Amino acid sequence: RIVTTLLRLLPEWTTTHGHNDNSIPHNPRHMNCTTAAAVYEMASYLTELTLCVSEISFHYKPSEIAYASILCAMDAIEKKVLIPYEIRLKFMNKVMECTNLTPR
């Protein structure tokens, strides 16, 4: 749920095709294959993987793990899907304003 909540702070942007490519519906299980959906799927997977690493899950808050997973997912899909730098920056600023989470 934290991944979904944080991704709601991702600003909308228009692709070169003129359509919104990152809408986050209320139920992320029913998302189309958009950029935000790809980030959501990968970030959720990475978040679940941290449950297997006790050093991570015992030393970091769930919100920190979710945020780090989102940033890693954005980096991982960058070669296939472009998330404009300005959008990433706005997203990180919104997360910082709302949660005081910052990338380390």
N, C-alpha and C positions, 0 to 999 in steps of 0.2 A: 504493500500500500504506500510506503514511503516513496518508492520510485515513481508511482503514479502521481502522487501529490507534488513532488518536486518537478516532474515533467509538465505539470499544468502551468508552471512559471515560464516555460519555454515560449518565447514570443512567436507569433505567427509571421510567416514570410511568404512571399510569392515567388514561385520558380519562374524560369524563363518561359515556361509554357503558359503562364498566367493563372495557374490555379494554386490554391493553398495546399501545401504539401506536408503539413505537420499538425493536423487537428488531433486533439486528444479527447476521444469520447469519454463519457462517464464510465463506461465499462470497457477497459482496455483489451479484454479478451475478444472483442468484436471489431477491432481496428482493421482498417484496410492496410495494405502493404505500403505504408508511407514512411517518410524519414523518421518521424516520431515513433512510429510503430517498431521500426527496426532498432532504434535506440532503446525503446522500452523492453523489447524482447531480450536484447543482449544484456542490458543493465540488470534485468530480473535474473537472468542466468548467472551473471557474475555475483550478484548479491547472494543467491542460493549457494554458490560455490564456497563463499566465505564461511558458511556454517560448518564446513569440513575442516577449517583451519582455526583451531582454538585460539592461537595467538592473536588472530585478527578479531574474531568474534568476542573475545573477552576484554580486549583493550580498546575497542572503538565502539562508539554509539551506533545503533542501527541507521540513524540519519546520516552519519559520516560515511558508513559503508555504502549506503544507497547513492549518495552524491558522488563518491569516488567511482562507483560502478557506472553511473551515467556519463561522467567525464571520460572514462576509459572506453565506453561504448561509442561515444561520439568520435573519439580518436580512431577507433578500430574501423568504423564504417566510412571514414573520411575519404578513402580512396575510391569508393563506389558512389557515395552520396555526399554532395557538398552541403555543409551547413555553413552559411556565411559567417565570417569572423565576427561581424557586428552582432549577429544573432546570438552567437556563443557568449560574447561579452555581456550583452544585455541579460542573458539567462543567468550567468554567474553573478552579476550585480543584483538581480532580483532575488536570487537564492541568498546572497549575503545579507541583503536588507531584511528579508523575512525570517531567516534562521540563524544568522551569524556564522554560517558555514563558509569556509574559504578553501580553495584548493591549496594543498601544501606542496 
